[in-house]
Each structure stands twice: as structure tokens, then as C-alpha cells.
Amino acid sequence: MNKFKLTAILFCAIIFFSCEKNNNCVSTPLALNGVCIDSALINDSIACYEIYAPVCGCDGVTYSNSCYADGSGVTSYVSGECCD
């Protein structure tokens, strides 16, 4: 096998195996008092800033920011994207 083919194969292998899942994700937090979504807290008309500061809700959903989580009635969340 010539050096070019070997180099190309090694390069492709390195690229393929270096792709990983998001390691910066956070675990889903526990629901507050066993209730994750409180329907009394849902506010469809809430005006949230369009700033991406993700939070992971107790329902396993990543919200764009805490305002969106609050408006969706999420009772517990942590900063960061949820792990899949």
C-alpha cells in the first residue's frame, strides 16, 4: 500500500472516530415535589429574550433559556443542554 492511501485511510479514521456526542450536556434534574410541569405556571403570552442560554428541564427538554422553561410550566431545570 502506498503512503498516500495509508495517509488517507488514517486521516478518515481519525475524523470518523473523533466525532463524539455533546460532552457538555447535563443530566435531567429531578422534578420539584414530583411534579415536572405545573399547568398553573404555563404562560403562553410570556415575552422572552431571544438569547441562547440553554437549560435542561426536568422533562428532558432543552429550552432556549430559563424564560422559556418558566413559561412552559417547568418546575425544575439546570443550566446547560440536556443529554440525549
N, C-alpha and C positions, 0 to 999 in steps of 0.2 A: 504494500500500500504506500502510495507516495505521500510526502509530507503535507501537501495541500489537502488531500482527502482526510488525513488524520486530523489536521488542524480544524477543518470544517466540522468534522464529527464531534470533536471535543468542544468546540465553540457552541454547537447546537445543544449538546448535552448540558453544558454549564447554564445556558439560557433557560432550558426546559426545567432543570432541577432548582434553579434559583427563584422561580416563581412560587410564592407562598401565599397562603391566605393572610388576611389582615391580622397581624400580630398585635396591633394596637387596640384591639377591641376589648370590651369589658363584659363581665358576666351579668346576666339579667338579675336585677335586685329582687328581693322578696317584696311581696305586696304588703302594704300597710294594713295591719289588723285583718289580714286575709282577704282584703278587697283591693283589687288592682285598678279597676275602673269604677269610679264613683259617678253615677249618672247625674247627681246633683251638682257636680263640678264642671260638667260639659258646657262649654260656651262656644257655640258656632260663630258668633259675631266678634270674637276676640280679635284685636288688631295686633299682630306680632311683627317684630322687625325681621327683615329678611337677612339675618346674619346667621351663618352656619356655625353653630356651636353645639354639635350633636349630643344628645342624651339618650341613654338606653332606658326604656320604660320597663316596668315590672311585667308588661305583656309581651316583652321580647321584641318590641318595635323600636327602631331608631328614629327619633324625632329630630327635626332640623335644629331645634333649640328648646329650652325649657318652657318657653311661652306656648309653643305648640303642644307640648306634653300636658301642660296645665289645662289648656283649652280642650283637650281631648279627655279630660277627667282622670288622667293618670295620677295615682296617689303616691307612687314611689318611682324615682329614677335616679340614675347616676350619670356623671359626665362621661362622654365617650360613645362610640358606636357599639351596638350590640354585636356579639359574636353570632355567627350563623349556626 
